[in-house]
Amino acid sequence: MPKCQYCSRPAWYRVRTSGEFLCPGHSRIEVRGTLCSSRRPPALQVSAARKADEKVILMMWDRFWDDDEMDCFGSSFKATEVPALLARDGERTVGILSYAVQREEDALNIVSLSVLPEYQGRGAAREMIAALEDEALRLGMGRLIVATSNDNPLALYAYQRLGFRITSIQVGVIEPDRPDEAHHGFAGIPVRDEIQLEKRL
Ligand SMILES: CC(C)(COP(=O)(O)OP(=O)(O)OC[C@H]1O[C@@H](n2cnc3c(N)ncnc32)[C@H](O)[C@@H]1OP(=O)(O)O)[C@@H](O)C(=O)NCCC(=O)NCCS
């Protein structure tokens, strides 16, 4: 598992231009031109997770979220209790999109989306979201919804590049009651607010 180039934490990101691996705390953003996204290695395969994939699902959630439970849109979701799509490179699972079917919201809710840093920038997230759109249409749902946090500029950028728009910002809902328990995310920014987005189909 690649570690951050500046500390011993697991890497979350791979810099597309240099190939550096980074944890959120040591990541920064910079404006660049469009050329980087034009050269892509071969696509990865996306399919629905099966019962036998439970172990790898838990491993992926633990690697990114350090937890098997995720809170978003005011509800809590467990990794093994929601369906998932997996992106694979041959036998290796390299990306996961877990989602909840929320008929009352006319939506599939992306509860967790993550791609191993070695495989980022190869269209795995794009492919998994496209497959989820197909599933939403099959189930007769009109929207995909997703929540990210205020510190996560890459997710906010990626979702908007993939056709989502912001619907609500829940200020302070992720902020702990005590300041000394504050969680610091991307570039050390305190994690405080939930940013909700949707993609209408
Ligand atoms: C966000 C994440 C899922 C993107 O996965 P990915 O497979 O690399 O994404 P794709 O290759 O399909 O690219 C989709 C878009 O993501 C953005 N993106 C992906 N990697 C990027 C990078 N290294 N730098 C900047 N933008 C990047 C781009 O906008 C890209 O579209 P574009 O090239 O047309 O602009 C991945 O970076 C990740 O797992 N991050 C850590 C976990 C996380 O934050 N998840 C979201 C929680 S809400």
The ligand as a Gaussian input file, in Angstrom:
#p B3LYP/6-31G(d) Opt

LIG

0 1
 C      -12.158000      11.486000      -5.882000
 C      -11.703000      10.131000      -6.458000
 C      -12.758000       9.091000      -6.115000
 C      -11.571000      10.261000      -7.983000
 O      -11.305000       8.962000      -8.517000
 P      -10.559000       8.727000      -9.938000
 O      -10.832000       7.341000     -10.375000
 O       -9.169000       9.173000      -9.849000
 O      -11.368000       9.746000     -10.876000
 P      -11.441000       9.678000     -12.488000
 O      -10.143000       9.225000     -13.048000
 O      -12.674000       8.963000     -12.906000
 O      -11.584000      11.223000     -12.822000
 C      -12.810000      11.896000     -12.542000
 C      -12.479000      13.336000     -12.186000
 O      -11.843000      13.388000     -10.910000
 C      -10.892000      14.469000     -10.878000
 N       -9.570000      13.925000     -10.546000
 C       -9.215000      12.632000     -10.414000
 N       -7.941000      12.539000     -10.021000
 C       -7.461000      13.802000      -9.917000
 C       -6.215000      14.384000      -9.538000
 N       -5.171000      13.634000      -9.160000
 N       -6.106000      15.717000      -9.557000
 C       -7.139000      16.496000      -9.903000
 N       -8.350000      16.014000     -10.252000
 C       -8.503000      14.689000     -10.258000
 C      -10.955000      15.114000     -12.248000
 O      -11.923000      16.159000     -12.211000
 C      -11.468000      13.998000     -13.119000
 O      -12.128000      14.399000     -14.287000
 P      -11.342000      15.225000     -15.445000
 O      -10.009000      14.548000     -15.620000
 O      -12.252000      15.097000     -16.626000
 O      -11.252000      16.619000     -14.913000
 C      -10.312000       9.713000      -5.897000
 O       -9.427000      10.823000      -5.988000
 C      -10.329000       9.266000      -4.443000
 O      -10.537000       8.083000      -4.154000
 N      -10.089000      10.192000      -3.476000
 C       -9.996000       9.833000      -2.066000
 C      -11.343000       9.480000      -1.457000
 C      -12.353000      10.607000      -1.594000
 O      -12.096000      11.762000      -1.282000
 N      -13.573000      10.244000      -2.060000
 C      -14.686000      11.166000      -2.215000
 C      -15.390000      11.225000      -0.926000
 S      -16.897000      12.146000      -0.996000

